[in-house]
Amino acid sequence: MDRLRQQIAFLLEIDKLKTILRRNHIADGSRVENDAEHSWHFAVAAFLLSETAAAEIDILKVLKIALIHDVVEIDAGDTFIYDEAARAGQAEREERAAERLFGLLPEDQAATLLALWQEFEEGLTPESRYARAIDRLAAVMLNYASEGKTWKQHGVSKAQLLAVNQRIALGSPVLWDYVRDLIEEAARRGYVDR
């Protein structure tokens, strides 16, 4: 029963992910998305686009990463990737959050989820590189669909988009070609500062 209580406590705690608002708007631009919505969308995209991965991947591992990669934001908050000042101390905040949140689980599951989260953060395995590519694809895709709503609100430039998102190529050169074209088209349409 202790194990089950720990698992239930974790599940109730991660329900808070639904309250963590991101900067990205949903595709129709009507509101910002929350972390739980993002994680679900990320998981679906990872599954559907797995054939574009740069290397052979364990898709179940990628799906697990997708579901837990932003859990730390319950404590650490969402950090806008284009805000350099906000990114200061982000790694430490998120590491503390990971230890607390995953620490709610039974020891074996805590170790497993912490390892998956760390793998995603490090971006060294084929699965984590692909997962990071999908994570970035989601943000660009939604911003493009909302006519650059978040990019415009925060004065994001085309150069910033290209610099931040070029890591997509490590996980999926096919998706990087698509995203690069999307960024070029966004610039032409005025969705992003040139």
C-alpha positions as CSV (number, residue, x, y, z in Angstrom):
1,M,0.0,0.0,0.0
2,D,2.9,2.4,0.6
3,R,4.0,2.0,-3.0
4,L,0.5,2.8,-4.3
5,R,0.2,5.8,-2.0
6,Q,3.4,7.2,-3.3
7,Q,2.3,6.7,-6.9
8,I,-1.0,8.3,-6.2
9,A,0.7,11.2,-4.4
10,F,2.9,11.7,-7.5
11,L,-0.1,11.6,-9.9
12,L,-2.0,14.2,-7.8
13,E,1.1,16.4,-7.7
14,I,1.7,16.3,-11.5
15,D,-1.9,17.4,-12.0
16,K,-0.4,20.8,-11.3
17,L,1.2,20.6,-14.8
18,K,-2.2,21.6,-16.1
19,T,-1.8,25.0,-14.4
20,I,1.7,25.8,-15.8
21,L,1.2,28.2,-18.7
22,R,3.7,28.4,-21.5
23,R,4.4,31.3,-23.7
24,N,3.3,29.5,-26.9
25,H,-0.3,30.0,-28.1
26,I,-2.4,27.1,-29.3
27,A,-2.7,27.0,-33.1
28,D,-5.7,29.2,-33.4
29,G,-3.9,31.9,-31.3
30,S,-6.9,32.2,-28.9
31,R,-4.9,31.4,-25.7
32,V,-1.6,30.1,-24.4
33,E,-1.1,26.4,-23.9
34,N,-0.3,24.7,-20.6
35,D,2.4,22.2,-20.0
36,A,0.1,19.2,-19.8
37,E,-1.3,20.0,-23.3
38,H,2.2,20.5,-24.6
39,S,3.4,17.1,-23.2
40,W,0.4,15.4,-24.8
41,H,1.0,17.1,-28.2
42,F,4.7,16.3,-28.0
43,A,4.0,12.6,-27.4
44,V,1.6,12.4,-30.3
45,A,4.0,14.2,-32.6
46,A,6.9,12.0,-31.5
47,F,4.9,8.9,-32.3
48,L,3.6,10.1,-35.7
49,L,6.9,11.5,-36.9
50,S,9.2,8.8,-35.6
51,E,10.1,7.8,-39.1
52,T,12.0,11.1,-39.4
53,A,14.4,10.3,-36.6
54,A,18.1,10.7,-37.5
55,A,18.9,7.3,-36.0
56,E,17.0,4.2,-34.8
57,I,15.1,5.0,-31.6
58,D,13.2,3.3,-28.9
59,I,9.8,5.1,-29.4
60,L,8.5,3.9,-26.1
61,K,11.4,5.6,-24.4
62,V,10.7,8.8,-26.3
63,L,7.1,8.7,-25.3
64,K,8.1,8.4,-21.7
65,I,10.4,11.4,-22.1
66,A,7.6,13.4,-23.7
67,L,5.3,12.7,-20.8
68,I,7.7,13.7,-18.1
69,H,10.1,16.2,-19.6
70,D,8.3,19.3,-18.3
71,V,7.1,17.9,-14.9
72,V,9.9,19.9,-13.3
73,E,8.2,23.1,-14.3
74,I,5.6,22.5,-11.6
75,D,8.3,23.9,-9.2
76,A,10.7,25.6,-11.5
77,G,8.2,27.4,-13.8
78,D,8.3,27.6,-17.6
79,T,11.4,29.4,-18.8
80,F,11.0,31.1,-22.2
81,I,13.9,29.8,-24.4
82,Y,14.5,33.2,-25.9
83,D,14.8,35.0,-22.5
84,E,18.5,34.8,-21.6
85,A,18.0,36.5,-18.2
86,A,15.3,34.1,-17.2
87,R,17.5,31.1,-18.2
88,A,20.1,32.0,-15.6
89,G,19.8,29.4,-12.8
90,Q,17.3,27.4,-14.8
91,A,19.3,24.2,-14.6
92,E,19.7,24.4,-10.8
93,R,16.0,25.2,-10.3
94,E,15.0,22.3,-12.5
95,E,17.4,19.8,-10.9
96,R,16.0,20.6,-7.5
97,A,12.4,20.3,-8.8
98,A,13.3,16.9,-10.4
99,E,14.7,15.6,-7.2
100,R,11.6,16.7,-5.2
101,L,8.9,15.6,-7.7
102,F,10.4,12.3,-8.8
103,G,11.3,11.7,-5.1
104,L,7.6,11.4,-4.4
105,L,7.6,8.0,-6.2
106,P,8.9,4.6,-5.0
107,E,12.7,4.5,-5.2
108,D,12.8,2.4,-8.4
109,Q,10.4,4.6,-10.3
110,A,11.9,7.8,-9.0
111,A,15.3,6.6,-10.3
112,T,13.8,5.7,-13.7
113,L,12.0,9.0,-14.2
114,L,14.9,11.0,-13.0
115,A,17.2,9.2,-15.4
116,L,14.8,9.8,-18.3
117,W,14.5,13.5,-17.5
118,Q,18.3,13.8,-17.2
119,E,18.8,12.0,-20.5
120,F,16.4,14.5,-22.2
121,E,18.3,17.4,-20.7
122,E,21.7,16.2,-21.7
123,G,20.6,15.4,-25.3
124,L,23.3,12.8,-26.0
125,T,21.3,9.7,-27.0
126,P,19.3,9.2,-30.2
127,E,16.1,9.2,-28.2
128,S,16.8,12.4,-26.4
129,R,18.0,14.2,-29.6
130,Y,14.9,13.1,-31.3
131,A,12.7,14.2,-28.4
132,R,14.4,17.6,-28.2
133,A,13.8,18.0,-32.0
134,I,10.1,17.3,-31.5
135,D,9.9,19.7,-28.5
136,R,11.3,22.5,-30.6
137,L,9.2,21.5,-33.7
138,A,6.0,21.9,-31.6
139,A,6.9,25.5,-30.5
140,V,7.8,26.6,-34.1
141,M,4.8,24.9,-35.6
142,L,2.3,26.5,-33.2
143,N,3.9,29.9,-33.5
144,Y,3.7,29.7,-37.2
145,A,0.1,28.6,-37.1
146,S,-0.8,31.5,-34.8
147,E,0.9,33.9,-37.2
148,G,3.9,34.4,-34.9
149,K,1.8,35.6,-32.0
150,T,4.3,34.7,-29.3
151,W,7.3,35.7,-31.4
152,K,5.8,39.1,-32.0
153,Q,4.9,39.6,-28.4
154,H,8.5,38.9,-27.3
155,G,10.4,40.5,-30.2
156,V,11.9,37.2,-31.3
157,S,14.1,37.5,-34.4
158,K,14.6,35.2,-37.3
159,A,18.3,34.9,-36.3
160,Q,17.2,33.8,-32.8
161,L,14.8,31.2,-34.2
162,L,17.5,29.7,-36.4
163,A,20.1,29.7,-33.6
164,V,17.8,28.1,-31.0
165,N,16.2,25.6,-33.3
166,Q,19.2,24.3,-35.3
167,R,19.6,21.5,-32.7
168,I,16.6,19.9,-34.4
169,A,19.0,18.6,-37.0
170,L,20.7,16.4,-34.4
171,G,17.5,14.5,-33.9
172,S,15.9,14.8,-37.3
173,P,17.5,16.4,-40.3
174,V,14.2,16.0,-42.1
175,L,12.4,18.0,-39.5
176,W,15.2,20.7,-39.4
177,D,14.7,21.2,-43.2
178,Y,11.0,21.6,-42.6
179,V,11.4,24.0,-39.6
180,R,14.1,26.1,-41.4
181,D,11.6,26.5,-44.3
182,L,8.9,27.4,-41.9
183,I,11.1,30.1,-40.3
184,E,11.9,31.5,-43.7
185,E,8.3,31.6,-44.6
186,A,7.4,33.2,-41.2
187,A,9.9,35.9,-41.9
188,R,8.5,36.6,-45.3
189,R,5.0,36.8,-43.9
190,G,6.1,39.2,-41.1
191,Y,5.4,36.7,-38.3
192,V,8.9,37.2,-36.9
193,D,11.3,40.1,-36.8
194,R,13.8,39.9,-39.6
